[in-house]
């Protein structure tokens, strides 16, 4: 008798760990935190222009944007970072109008070197300002049209390795170059990611937590097909968007048995979304898991003063806003914990700096890799978006005939 | 024999229409577009301060914020509008630091007059700047602590009618006062809403479209429990957030038969989210309906120039960005239309002005009312968020003992 088994099955943790280790030969993101940053830092130090504009979309912008959003209101960054990430003419015009083009560095990022949105904006930009090696940096795979262009105008070029996908590229030049130029300590950032990598593969606490979480999510994916992140910090709004891309594009796949997988990610911000989405979590269909993200120390001491207006709420007086938002998170968590079938977990980050955001992001990258392995999908491709691209290209080329 | 029937059933369109008509006796939002705006406009004309800050959360900020986001990059608004809508100390500090407090008008909005976030910010603000009738406006129900405070300091007061819920309040003073003060033509805005109201209740085209859409969503709610809005205009990002609140808080309910309802709303922006969430729509579980929103005329003519860099993509040259983004939307729609089980519809708004955004928002309010009636829920309450509020209040009052 022969017995052949190819159907969906839950694999052992050891099997998954082994697969993740082997996968590192072909999937490049795991080792990014260990790369040498000297060249990037030297380049960053040489930039005098006061504003930095990233031209890129999806994986080419969301990572740096998440970290910039996280840090910009708190840390003293030396330059402004702006993202041109859409073909919306109102967005392009209003952003370019706000710039002093002669004092701006442009970083154009496209892994393939042929991303329609990015190239369209670059082309338009070339009619507004002369692009040359003094104001343009190119980040792409090697031997792409964009790389060729960089060589032509002798612009600074940084490579995205072929085996690093866009949504996993934040710790490559894609994230590091823009962030370093505005003054982010990228070495400390990478330290946060390294710590998670080392602890996970040494089977420390991170290993048990991520394996258990991934296992729960996969085993219950048909019951809880929506995964919500509820961030109690407005500066995590960019991180929420990055998470949505990472999760949706990596896990929305047909698996080796031809079954459609799909865990739908949703990013919320507390306490704002207590006044919006929370009602649905509490009384709607029980199809959601919730991950709360809190900050242990906001490092901002602003206090609600005594004897201030609206005495009916005098119990707020004397409390700091850091304490208040923390209590709001805890009250929501407690309300949810009283319900029987809303699985939740809580992540607390120590403080608002580059080390902590990198820790959080690398943790999510690993989590997605584990879930993808459990689900027996290719976590790293995105075949579902190709058909729209082909249709667009055909439409554009057909149109071209009329010009 | 007696036959009693109380179980879930699909009602006739006539039954729904009749219910919506009768409901107007107790639900106030329907008639808001017909209110007199004289007092609001007179007040708005009297405001000299250059920045307007709204202190409010959820339904007290999302509506005005959606319309401001929609108009700000395109229309020549005469003042800046800023929202203090969270207890996050980093957010509060960075926004207040960016203001000239002596040239700022503060509009504090809370229907109950006791919203924790709003009152906490008001209290803190009172220690930074003297609040008086020259710089503070209050919007609330009558006879709330906030109303009492307005009377004490003789500040201008506008009423939110008791029978208008926060998430349906954008066409009341809650939305109109902030928008009028920064120069939005609120009468034209209300005209957009009025048109939808009149056409719907006169059973014009809007009636058939909304009834058909609501019926499809409700009949297929267990199969397609996620409703995605894919807006091909970055300025609709605020609208997306408003839609998420309207949909989640109105429809995430236990119905009269004790069954948990819950259609999960997701707001996307195209083409950005083509590089993120689209993969999940295409290859993930088929649990989503998609509504595309397009703009017929961006009124921005910026064109991708001839003979510009990256000749490999020369087929983009000569095309305007308005045309390009429209083609991107169409290509995505075509790709989705080729799939068998992704129900979608397309809404095209004429142009980016206050009339069109009001039309869109009032249409969604009606759609939610219809769906709620079909689902036999109370569309207008939010009992699920109360338990967290009670826990927070208890925690705060317990803490108070220590001060």
Interface residues (C-beta under 8 A of the other chain):
Chain A: X57 X58 X59 X62 X73 X74 X85 X86 X87 X88 X89 X90 X91 X92 X93 X94 X113 X114 X116 X117 X119 X120 X122 X123 X124 X126 X127 X131 X145 X146 X149 X166 X225 X226 X232 X233 X234 X235 X241 X244 X245 X248 X249 X251 X252 X253 X254 X260 X261 X262 X263 X264 X266 X269 X271 X272 X274 X275 X276 X277 X278 X279 X280 X281 X282 X283 X284 X285 X286 X287 X288 X298 X300 X301 X302 X303 X304 X305 X308 X309 X310 X311 X312 X313 X315 X316 X317 X318 X319 X320 X321 X322 X324 X325 X327 X328 X330 X331 X332 X334 X335 X336 X338 X352 X382 X383 X384 X385 X387 X388 X389 X391 X392 X393 X395 X396 X397 X399 X400 X403
Chain B: X57 X58 X59 X62 X73 X74 X85 X86 X87 X88 X89 X90 X91 X92 X93 X94 X113 X114 X116 X117 X119 X120 X122 X123 X124 X126 X127 X131 X145 X146 X149 X166 X225 X226 X232 X233 X234 X235 X241 X244 X245 X248 X249 X251 X252 X253 X254 X260 X261 X262 X263 X264 X266 X269 X271 X272 X274 X275 X276 X277 X278 X279 X280 X281 X282 X283 X284 X285 X286 X287 X288 X298 X300 X301 X302 X303 X304 X305 X308 X309 X310 X311 X312 X313 X315 X316 X317 X318 X319 X320 X321 X322 X324 X325 X327 X328 X330 X331 X332 X334 X335 X336 X338 X352 X382 X383 X384 X385 X387 X388 X389 X391 X392 X393 X395 X396 X397 X399 X400 X403
